[in-house]
């Protein structure tokens, strides 16, 4: 099995709802997201997937969250914008688009890690 990773950062604010019985104050983070793509083989150029279209897709997906108050961005207008839920959301978004980037063999989004800070992160594993 081969894996590739792309990582990006984006600033955004959030406020967890029902945080110990109340909504926490609005605050921001310089979030970091790392997407791991896995597949059984590489292509004739020796690549699992080209980084360029993967980075473009990362920019497109993250662009919806970048510099936003996440509580106002679907699905986080209804779902708590926790690091765990953001990781799951990113997995859903990438899982819908990544397979078409390498039609010769099956790719999967194997892991999504989202950091709120340099020392605190959450991981979604399908």
ABEGO torsion letter per residue (X at the ends): XBBBBBBBBBBBBBBBBGBGGBBBBBBBBBBBBBBBBBBABBBAAGBABBAAAAAAAAAAAAAAABGBBAAABOAAAABBBBAAAAAAAAAAAAAAAAAAABAABBBBBABBBBBABAABBBBBBX
